[in-house]
Amino acid sequence: MRTLALIGNPNTGKTTLFNALTGLAQHSGNYPGVTVEYKVGTLTLDGEDALELIDLPGAYSLAAHSPDEMLAIDVLLGQQQDAPSIDGILAVVDASNLRRNFYLVSQLAEIGLPLVVALNMGDIAIRRGIRIDASALSAALGAPVVPICAHRRQGLAELRRTLADLSADPAPAQPQRVELPDQLRCAMAELQAAVPGPLSSVEALRALVDEDGYAERRLLASAGDGIADRLHGLRTGGADALSELESNARYAWIDGLLARAIDQPSRLESRRSDRADRILAHRLFGVAIFVLVNVLVFEAIYTWSGPLMDGIDALFGACGARAAALIPPGALQSLVVDGLIAGVGGVLIFLPQIAILFFFIALLEDSGYMARAALLMDRLLTRVGLSGTAFMPLLSSFACAVPGIMATRTIEDRRDRFATILVAPLMSCSARLPVYVLFIGAFVPDRSLLGGVIGLQALTLLAFYCLGALVAIPMAWLLKRTLLKGDPPPFLLELPSYKTPDLRTVLLRVYHSSRAFVVRAGSLILATTIAMWALAYFPRSEAVVERHQIERQAVAPAALDALEKHQAAELVENSYLGQAGHWVAPVVRPLGWDWRIGMAVIASFPAREVIISALGTIYSLGAGEDEGSESLRATLAAATWPDGRPIYTLAVALSIMVFFALCAQCLSTLVVIKKETGSYRWSLFSFGYMTALAYFGALATYQVGTAWGL
């Protein structure tokens, strides 16, 4: 199987094309020693012939400064460990902005691999009055140029035929290259001669031109610090700056190339995207619309997922009842019903909420609106030392902090990237949602506001989603002025044209994101549920069991259910988990919590959403309870202190939600922080400062709420 690298500028429809060519025949992973995730898909050509397509991160040029760009160059140059050798390059370009896109194409042509150019977004180019002669452009470039419209599936058959011809050609033609100035070519030759090991012309050029870039840092690491003086001498020895020489030569080459094949109006009319941006990117109206969009998203998460979650709950409830009927009472039955079945159900019940959230994120990104949101947020993020490039990772963290933290790899500045990593877990991820849903549904009145436009419960949910973001602002400001002191890098962002989202691309992203949650987080949640079952089941007090067996013989059949629940409550209190709850009771008492809440918090350390099954177990309802369980809500509302006062008031419920909104109770997130920063020190710091924030935030919430009579 031959291997092609798929690469292009951001916002050129590269992901849409990758999904259209490979569909579900794709997977993702990480190369050894690399934290950047890659995607590989199989592209079937004719019959059994197939190509392996590697979807590389988007890049404007081969000047690498971020981990994403580093991976792309290493794969293209065959220097990435365990990556297959590349047999050709499929470059995706935006037909409405060829001059900018062909800068990368000019660099790809110098790698020495066969090249195919996919001319995407031709419909946008036509709307702008741009006419492109693909045949003339192909002849001038010396490589195939295929017009396509990926989101409409137009031109894909011709692209497949072109790739099949390329794969079958034993000696494919090489594309035309830029004629670099003599000063630059001489400097490249001198650098290659000065380095003891092999150094390709592409690497030499990048090391010379991209000061403090990836190529230079790798060259210094391999050739020693002595080469640094040589690099400095070559950069300053000529009459002109090498970077200016390269860019001038490339744009002259591009202008000559496009002059033969493109016809466009001298002055483009005001585009629809520009007219829309007068409102959507407006300093005031844009922010108001952004807030309304977020209200819609969270209202959908809260209400639309309800019927689906109820169906999943009913399905696993029936499975648990069936298993309980087949397995005799005892440890094995409890393990299967309360551990395995309840654990799997506890994972899958989150899927509707996660899928809805990912659906909206993918929809907003594919439409082009997400870039406008980043522009609006840059005005805020700059004030706290971050830039608009941090917005995407932070927004992704609302779905799950794990992909959000991984998305920071595109942030070039190390201090900016680490600051974003450390505040990303403060965004209310989907794992916090069950906690909010449970306590909002049980203790926040179900009233309508604004004439029935939005409910008080949905507004409370939105408020808690905003809480983490609001706390993240001063935390980022503090981090960038203490541990990570430094100025934010310049914010450069392309605003892509608005377009109708490609539904297939959106649904594929929802599928892959949901699948990743089940595979990665699901296994941890399941293991945690079983571990918490063991802590709640052992040690088994035989005295309690024998006493209740005697009591069963003396009570009426109608009272057996209550007796069973009472026995389960006693056994849980005597278990290892119950002992831990009693141990932390003095610490959590100022928060309005009793030992049961403290025990549930301990149980949920590996994953926040485990608190639901933990509360179900503690209150003798079974680990299969979910956030929508009316019995669990009623049990919490009826729970009392020994003197008869209710344990769960509105102030206590708000205190618990504040704690979970700010705490670092997610083992997966802490592991990813270590992986992305390269040190456990940052994971421990994140856990420490977030736990302190959560405790004192919950303390203040309870004390103030109680004073107000909540």
C-alpha positions in Angstrom: 0.0 0.0 0.0 1.3 3.4 -1.0 1.1 6.3 1.4 0.1 9.9 0.7 0.3 12.9 3.0 -2.7 15.2 3.0 -1.7 18.7 3.9 -3.0 22.3 3.4 -3.6 25.6 5.0 -6.1 25.8 7.9 -9.7 26.4 6.7 -9.2 24.9 3.3 -11.6 22.0 3.7 -8.9 19.5 4.4 -10.8 17.6 7.1 -13.9 17.5 4.9 -11.9 16.0 2.0 -10.2 13.5 4.3 -13.6 12.3 5.6 -15.1 12.2 2.1 -12.2 10.0 0.8 -11.9 7.7 3.8 -15.2 7.8 5.6 -15.2 5.4 8.6 -12.0 3.6 7.3 -9.8 5.8 9.5 -8.2 5.8 12.9 -6.1 8.1 15.1 -3.1 7.6 17.3 0.3 9.0 18.3 3.7 8.2 17.0 6.3 7.3 19.7 7.7 10.3 21.5 5.1 12.6 19.9 2.1 14.1 21.7 0.4 15.3 18.6 -2.5 13.1 17.4 -2.6 12.1 13.8 -5.2 10.5 11.6 -4.8 7.8 9.0 -7.4 6.6 6.6 -7.7 4.1 3.8 -8.6 5.4 0.3 -9.9 2.7 -2.1 -9.1 3.4 -5.7 -10.1 0.6 -8.1 -11.0 -2.9 -6.8 -8.4 -4.0 -4.3 -6.0 -1.1 -4.9 -5.8 1.3 -2.0 -3.8 4.2 -0.7 -3.1 5.1 2.9 -3.9 8.7 3.6 -2.2 10.5 6.5 -4.0 13.7 7.5 -1.3 16.1 8.7 -2.0 19.1 10.8 -2.9 22.3 8.9 0.0 24.6 8.2 0.6 27.9 6.3 4.2 27.0 5.6 7.0 24.6 6.5 8.3 27.1 9.1 7.6 25.0 12.1 7.2 26.5 15.6 4.5 24.4 17.2 4.4 20.6 17.9 1.7 20.2 15.2 3.9 21.8 12.5 6.9 19.8 13.7 5.0 16.5 13.2 4.0 17.5 9.7 7.5 18.3 8.6 9.0 15.2 10.2 6.4 12.9 8.5 7.0 14.6 5.1 10.8 14.3 5.4 10.7 10.7 6.6 12.2 11.6 10.0 9.3 10.6 12.3 9.8 7.4 14.2 7.5 4.6 13.1 5.8 6.7 10.5 5.5 5.1 7.1 7.6 6.6 4.3 5.6 9.1 2.2 5.2 8.2 -1.5 3.4 11.4 -2.5 1.7 14.6 -1.3 -2.0 15.6 -1.7 -2.1 19.4 -1.1 -5.5 21.0 -0.5 -5.7 24.7 -1.5 -8.5 27.3 -1.3 -9.4 28.3 -4.8 -10.6 31.7 -3.6 -7.2 32.5 -2.1 -4.6 30.8 -4.3 -1.8 33.4 -3.8 -1.6 32.7 -0.1 -2.2 28.9 -0.4 0.5 28.4 -3.0 3.2 29.6 -0.7 3.0 26.2 1.0 2.7 24.5 -2.3 5.9 26.1 -3.4 7.7 24.6 -0.4 6.1 21.2 -0.8 7.4 21.1 -4.4 11.0 21.2 -3.1 10.6 18.0 -1.0 11.1 15.9 -4.1 7.9 13.8 -3.9 5.1 13.5 -6.5 2.5 16.2 -5.8 -1.3 16.5 -6.6 -3.1 19.7 -5.9 -6.8 19.6 -4.9 -8.4 22.9 -5.9 -11.1 23.1 -3.3 -13.9 25.7 -2.6 -14.3 26.5 -6.3 -17.9 27.5 -5.6 -16.7 30.4 -3.3 -14.2 31.4 -6.0 -17.0 31.6 -8.6 -19.2 33.7 -6.3 -16.3 36.2 -6.0 -15.9 36.4 -9.8 -12.6 34.4 -9.9 -12.1 32.1 -12.9 -9.4 29.4 -12.8 -8.0 27.4 -15.7 -7.0 24.2 -13.9 -5.4 22.7 -17.0 -3.2 25.8 -17.5 -2.3 25.9 -13.8 -1.4 22.2 -13.9 0.9 22.7 -16.9 2.6 25.7 -15.3 3.1 23.8 -12.0 4.1 20.6 -13.6 1.8 18.6 -11.3 -1.9 17.5 -11.5 -4.4 20.2 -10.4 -7.9 18.8 -9.8 -10.9 21.1 -9.1 -13.1 19.7 -6.4 -15.8 20.9 -4.0 -15.3 18.6 -1.0 -18.5 19.4 1.0 -20.6 18.8 -2.1 -18.7 15.7 -3.2 -17.9 17.2 -6.5 -14.7 16.3 -8.4 -13.9 13.4 -6.1 -14.1 10.8 -8.8 -11.6 12.7 -10.9 -9.3 13.1 -7.9 -9.4 9.3 -7.2 -8.5 8.7 -10.9 -5.6 11.1 -10.6 -4.3 9.5 -7.5 -4.7 6.1 -9.1 -2.6 7.2 -12.1 0.0 8.7 -9.7 0.1 5.4 -7.7 0.6 3.4 -10.9 3.2 5.6 -12.5 6.7 4.2 -11.8 8.3 7.6 -12.5 5.9 10.4 -11.9 6.9 13.9 -13.0 8.3 16.3 -10.4 6.6 19.7 -9.9 8.3 23.0 -10.9 10.5 24.5 -8.1 11.2 28.1 -7.1 14.5 29.5 -8.3 16.0 30.8 -5.1 18.4 33.8 -5.2 22.2 33.1 -5.3 22.8 34.5 -1.9 20.3 32.0 -0.3 21.5 29.0 -2.3 25.2 29.7 -1.4 24.3 30.0 2.3 22.4 26.7 2.1 25.4 25.0 0.5 27.8 26.4 3.1 25.6 25.2 5.9 25.3 21.7 4.4 29.1 21.6 4.1 29.6 22.8 7.7 27.3 20.1 9.2 29.1 16.7 9.7 25.9 14.6 9.1 23.5 14.6 6.2 21.4 17.7 5.9 18.8 18.0 3.1 18.3 21.2 1.2 14.9 21.7 2.7 16.2 21.4 6.3 19.1 23.7 5.5 16.8 26.3 4.1 14.4 26.1 7.1 17.3 26.3 9.6 18.7 29.4 7.9 15.4 31.3 7.4 13.3 30.4 10.4 15.2 31.9 13.3 14.5 30.0 16.6 12.3 27.6 14.6 12.1 23.8 14.9 14.7 23.1 12.2 17.3 25.4 13.8 16.7 23.9 17.3 17.0 20.3 16.0 20.2 21.2 14.0 21.8 22.7 17.1 20.8 19.7 19.2 22.4 17.3 16.6 25.4 19.3 15.4 26.4 21.0 18.7 26.4 24.7 19.7 29.3 25.4 17.5 27.1 25.6 14.5 25.1 28.5 16.1 28.0 30.9 15.2 28.0 29.6 11.7 24.3 30.1 11.3 24.5 33.6 12.6 27.4 34.4 10.2 25.4 33.1 7.2 22.3 35.1 8.2 24.2 38.4 8.6 26.9 38.0 6.0 24.8 39.0 2.9 23.3 42.3 1.8 19.7 41.2 2.3 17.8 39.3 5.0 17.4 35.6 4.0 13.8 35.4 5.1 13.0 38.4 2.8 14.9 36.8 -0.1 12.9 33.6 0.3 9.5 35.3 0.5 10.2 37.6 -2.4 11.3 34.7 -4.6 8.3 32.6 -3.7 5.7 35.3 -4.3 7.4 36.2 -7.6 7.1 32.5 -8.6 3.5 32.3 -7.5 2.5 35.5 -9.3 4.1 34.2 -12.5 2.3 30.8 -12.1 -1.1 32.3 -11.4 -0.9 34.9 -14.1 -1.3 32.1 -16.7 -4.3 30.4 -15.1 -6.4 32.8 -13.1 -8.7 35.7 -14.0 -10.2 37.7 -11.2 -11.8 41.1 -10.9 -9.4 43.9 -10.0 -11.7 44.9 -7.1 -13.8 42.3 -5.4 -17.2 43.3 -4.3 -18.2 43.3 -0.7 -18.6 39.6 0.1 -21.5 38.1 2.1 -19.0 37.1 4.8 -17.8 40.7 5.2 -21.4 41.9 5.5 -22.2 39.2 8.0 -19.1 40.1 10.1 -20.3 43.6 10.5 -22.8 42.1 12.9 -21.4 38.8 14.1 -17.9 40.2 14.7 -19.1 43.5 16.1 -17.7 44.6 19.5 -21.2 44.7 21.1 -23.7 42.9 18.8 -21.2 40.0 18.2 -20.7 39.4 21.9 -24.5 39.4 22.5 -25.0 36.9 19.7 -22.2 34.8 21.0 -23.9 34.6 24.4 -27.2 33.7 22.8 -25.6 30.9 20.8 -24.1 29.5 24.0 -27.5 29.7 25.8 -29.0 27.7 22.9 -26.3 25.1 23.1 -26.7 24.5 26.8 -30.5 24.5 26.7 -30.2 21.8 24.0 -27.8 19.8 26.2 -30.1 20.0 29.2 -33.4 19.2 27.4 -32.8 17.3 24.2 -30.7 14.6 25.8 -33.4 13.7 28.3 -35.4 11.1 26.4 -32.3 9.4 25.1 -30.8 9.2 28.5 -34.0 7.8 29.9 -34.0 5.1 27.3 -30.4 4.1 28.1 -31.2 4.1 31.8 -34.2 1.9 31.3 -32.3 -0.5 29.1 -29.5 -1.1 31.6 -32.0 -1.2 34.5 -33.7 -4.0 32.7 -30.4 -5.8 32.1 -29.5 -5.4 35.8 -32.9 -6.8 36.9 -32.5 -9.8 34.5 -28.9 -10.5 35.8 -30.1 -10.2 39.4 -32.8 -12.8 38.7 -30.3 -15.2 37.2 -27.5 -14.9 39.8 -28.0 -15.9 43.5 -27.7 -13.0 46.0 -24.2 -12.4 47.2 -20.9 -10.8 46.2 -21.0 -12.1 42.6 -24.5 -10.7 42.0 -23.5 -7.4 43.4 -20.4 -7.3 41.3 -22.3 -8.0 38.1 -25.3 -5.8 38.8 -23.9 -2.9 40.8 -20.4 -3.0 39.3 -20.3 -4.2 35.7 -23.8 -3.5 34.4 -24.1 -0.3 36.3 -20.6 0.8 35.3 -21.2 0.3 31.6 -24.6 2.1 31.9 -22.9 4.9 33.8 -20.5 5.4 30.8 -23.1 5.2 28.0 -25.6 7.4 29.7 -23.4 10.4 29.0 -23.3 9.8 25.3 -26.4 11.8 24.3 -25.0 14.9 26.1 -21.5 14.5 24.8 -22.8 13.9 21.2 -25.0 17.0 21.3 -22.2 19.2 22.6 -19.7 17.9 19.9 -22.4 18.3 17.3 -22.8 22.0 18.1 -19.0 22.6 18.3 -18.5 20.9 14.9 -21.4 22.8 13.4 -20.0 26.2 14.5 -16.4 25.3 13.4 -17.5 24.1 10.0 -19.7 27.1 9.3 -16.8 29.5 10.0 -18.4 31.1 13.1 -15.9 29.7 15.5 -13.1 31.8 14.2 -15.2 34.9 14.8 -15.8 33.7 18.4 -12.0 33.5 18.8 -11.7 37.0 17.5 -14.2 38.3 20.0 -12.6 36.4 22.8 -9.1 37.7 22.0 -10.1 41.1 23.4 -10.8 39.4 26.7 -8.0 36.9 26.7 -5.4 39.5 25.9 -6.2 41.2 29.1 -5.2 38.1 31.1 -2.0 37.4 29.2 -3.4 34.9 26.8 -4.3 35.3 23.1 -7.2 34.3 20.9 -5.4 31.1 19.9 -6.2 29.8 23.4 -9.9 30.1 22.8 -10.2 26.9 20.8 -8.6 24.7 23.4 -10.6 26.3 26.2 -13.9 25.9 24.2 -13.0 22.2 23.5 -12.5 21.7 27.3 -16.3 22.4 27.8 -16.7 19.0 26.1 -13.8 17.3 27.8 -10.6 18.7 29.2 -8.5 15.9 27.7 -8.9 16.9 24.0 -8.9 20.6 25.1 -5.5 20.2 26.7 -4.2 18.3 23.7 -5.5 21.1 21.4 -3.0 23.5 23.0 -0.2 22.0 20.9 -1.0 24.5 18.2 -0.1 27.4 20.6 3.5 28.3 19.8 4.5 30.2 22.9 5.4 27.8 25.7 4.3 30.0 28.5 1.0 30.8 26.8 0.5 27.0 26.1 1.2 26.0 29.7 -1.1 28.7 31.1 -3.9 27.5 28.8 -3.3 23.9 30.0 -3.5 24.9 33.6 -6.8 26.8 33.3 -8.5 24.5 30.7 -9.7 22.0 33.4 -11.7 24.9 35.0 -14.0 24.8 32.0 -17.1 22.8 32.9 -16.6 19.6 30.9 -19.3 17.0 30.2 -18.3 14.9 33.2 -19.5 17.7 35.5 -22.9 17.9 33.7 -24.4 14.9 35.6 -23.6 16.6 38.9 -25.3 19.8 37.8 -28.3 18.0 36.4 -28.8 15.9 39.5 -28.7 18.8 42.0 -30.4 21.4 39.8 -33.2 19.0 39.1 -33.6 18.2 42.8 -33.2 21.6 44.5 -33.6 24.4 42.0 -37.2 25.4 41.4 -38.6 24.5 37.9 -39.8 28.0 37.0 -39.8 29.9 33.7 -38.2 33.2 33.1 -38.4 35.9 30.4 -42.0 34.9 29.5 -41.1 31.2 29.2 -38.1 31.7 26.9 -35.8 30.0 29.3 -36.2 28.1 32.6 -34.5 28.8 35.9 -33.0 25.4 35.9 -31.4 25.9 32.4 -30.2 29.3 33.5 -28.6 27.8 36.6 -26.9 25.3 34.4 -25.5 28.0 32.2 -24.3 29.9 35.2 -22.3 27.0 36.5 -20.8 26.5 33.0 -19.8 30.2 33.1 -18.4 29.9 36.6 -15.3 28.0 35.7 -14.6 30.3 32.8 -14.9 33.3 35.0 -12.6 31.9 37.6 -10.1 30.9 34.8 -9.7 34.6 33.9 -8.0 35.8 37.1 -6.1 32.4 37.4 -4.6 32.9 33.9 -3.8 36.5 34.8 -2.0 35.4 38.0 -0.1 32.5 36.2 1.1 34.8 33.5 2.4 37.3 36.0 4.1 34.8 38.4 5.0 31.2 37.3 4.6 31.8 33.6 5.6 35.5 33.4 5.9 36.8 29.8 4.1 38.8 27.1 1.5 37.0 25.0 2.5 36.3 21.3 0.9 38.3 18.5 -2.6 37.1 17.7 -2.9 36.2 14.0 -6.1 34.6 12.9 -7.6 33.9 9.5 -11.4 34.5 9.2 -12.6 31.9 6.7 -15.7 32.5 4.6 -19.0 31.5 6.0 -20.3 28.4 4.4 -23.0 25.8 4.9 -21.7 23.1 7.3 -21.0 19.7 5.7 -23.4 17.4 7.6 -21.3 14.3 6.9 -18.2 15.9 8.3 -20.1 17.1 11.4 -21.6 13.7 12.0 -18.2 11.9 11.5 -16.6 14.2 14.1 -19.5 13.5 16.5 -19.0 9.8 15.9 -15.2 9.8 16.4 -15.4 12.2 19.5 -18.1 10.0 21.1 -16.2 6.9 20.3 -13.0 8.4 21.8 -14.9 9.2 25.0 -16.2 5.6 25.4 -12.8 4.0 24.6 -10.6 6.4 26.7 -12.8 7.8 29.5 -15.2 4.9 29.5 -12.7 2.3 30.5 -11.5 4.4 33.4 -15.1 5.1 34.5 -15.9 1.4 34.4 -12.8 0.5 36.3 -13.5 3.2 38.9 -17.1 2.0 39.3 -15.9 -1.5 40.0 -13.2 -0.3 42.4 -15.7 1.9 44.3 -18.1 -1.1 44.4 -15.3 -3.1 46.1 -14.6 -0.3 48.6 -18.3 0.0 49.4 -18.8 -3.8 49.6 -15.8 -4.8 51.7 -15.2 -5.5 54.6 -18.5 -7.4 54.8 -19.8 -7.2 58.3 -21.2 -10.7 59.1 -22.8 -9.4 62.3 -24.9 -7.0 60.4 -25.9 -9.7 57.8 -26.8 -12.2 60.5 -28.9 -9.6 62.5 -30.9 -8.7 59.4 -31.5 -12.3 58.5 -33.1 -12.8 61.9 -35.2 -9.6 61.4 -36.4 -10.7 58.0 -38.2 -13.6 59.6 -40.1 -11.3 61.9 -41.3 -8.6 59.5 -44.1 -8.6 57.0 -43.3 -9.2 53.3 -44.2 -5.6 52.5 -41.4 -4.4 54.8 -38.7 -6.5 53.3 -37.6 -3.9 50.8 -37.1 -1.3 53.5 -35.2 -3.8 55.6 -32.9 -4.6 52.7 -32.1 -0.9 52.1 -31.4 -0.4 55.8 -29.0 -3.4 55.8 -27.2 -2.0 52.7 -26.9 1.4 54.3 -25.3 -0.2 57.4 -22.9 -2.3 55.3 -21.8 0.7 53.3 -21.2 2.7 56.4 -19.0 0.0 57.8 -17.1 -0.4 54.5 -13.7 1.1 53.6 -15.5 3.8 51.7 -17.7 4.6 54.7 -14.7 4.7 57.0 -13.0 7.2 54.7 -16.2 9.3 54.7 -16.2 9.5 58.5 -12.5 10.4 58.5 -13.1 13.5 56.3 -16.3 14.5 57.9 -14.8 17.2 60.1 -13.1 18.7 57.1 -16.2 19.0 55.0 -18.6 19.9 57.8 -18.0 23.7 57.3 -19.3 23.1 53.7 -22.6 21.8 55.0 -21.7 18.3 54.0 -22.1 15.1 56.1 -19.9 12.0 55.9 -22.0 10.6 53.0 -21.2 13.5 50.7 -17.6 13.4 51.8 -17.5 9.7 50.9 -19.1 10.4 47.5 -16.5 13.1 46.8 -13.7 10.6 47.6 -15.3 8.0 45.4 -15.4 10.5 42.4 -11.7 11.4 42.5 -10.9 9.3 39.4 -13.8 10.8 37.4 -16.3 13.4 38.5 -19.4 11.7 37.2 -18.8 8.7 39.4 -20.4 10.7 42.3 -23.8 9.7 40.9 -23.3 6.0 41.2 -21.5 6.6 44.5 -24.5 8.4 46.0 -26.8 5.7 44.7 -24.7 3.1 46.5 -24.4 5.1 49.7 -28.2 5.7 49.9 -28.9 2.0 49.2 -30.5 2.7 45.8 -27.9 0.8 43.8 -25.0 2.0 41.6 -27.2 2.1 38.6 -28.8 5.4 39.5 -28.2 8.3 37.2 -28.6 12.1 37.4 -32.2 11.9 36.2 -33.3 9.4 38.8 -36.4 10.6 40.6 -35.8 8.1 43.5 -32.2 9.5 44.0 -33.5 13.1 44.0 -36.2 12.2 46.5 -33.8 10.4 48.7 -31.4 13.3 48.8 -34.2 15.7 49.5 -35.4 13.5 52.4 -32.0 13.0 54.0 -31.6 14.5 57.5 -29.1 15.2 60.2 -29.6 13.3 63.5 -31.5 16.3 64.9 -34.0 16.1 62.0 -32.7 19.1 60.0 -32.5 18.4 56.2 -29.0 17.7 55.0 -29.5 18.9 51.4 -30.7 22.5 51.2 -30.3 24.7 48.2 -27.2 26.2 49.8 -25.7 22.7 50.2 -26.6 21.8 46.6 -25.0 25.0 45.3 -21.9 24.3 47.5 -21.5 20.8 46.0 -21.9 22.1 42.5 -19.4 24.9 43.1 -16.9 22.3 44.4 -17.3 20.1 41.4 -17.2 23.1 39.0 -13.7 24.1 40.3 -12.1 20.8 41.5 -9.5 18.7 39.7 -11.3 15.4 40.3 -10.4 13.8 36.9 -7.5 11.3 36.8 -7.5 11.4 33.0 -7.0 15.2 32.9 -4.1 15.0 35.3 -2.4 12.3 33.3 -2.8 14.3 30.1 -1.4 17.4 31.8 1.7 15.4 32.7 2.0 14.1 29.2 1.7 17.5 27.5 4.0 19.4 30.0 6.4 16.5 30.4 6.4 16.8 34.2 4.3 15.5 37.1 5.0 18.8 38.8 2.4 20.6 36.7 -0.2 17.9 37.3 0.3 18.1 41.1 0.2 21.9 40.9 -3.0 21.8 38.9 -4.6 19.3 41.4 -3.5 21.4 44.4 -4.6 24.9 43.3 -7.9 23.6 41.9 -8.7 21.6 45.0 -8.0 24.7 47.2 -10.2 26.8 44.9 -13.0 24.3 45.0 -12.9 24.0 48.8 -12.9 27.7 49.6 -15.5 28.4 46.9 -17.8 25.8 48.3 -17.2 27.1 51.8 -18.1 30.7 50.8 -21.2 29.5 48.8 -22.6 27.5 51.7 -22.0 30.2 54.4 -23.4 33.0 52.3 -26.3 30.9 51.0 -27.2 29.8 54.6 -27.1 33.4 55.8 -29.5 34.3 53.0 -31.8 31.5 54.0 -31.3 29.2 51.0 
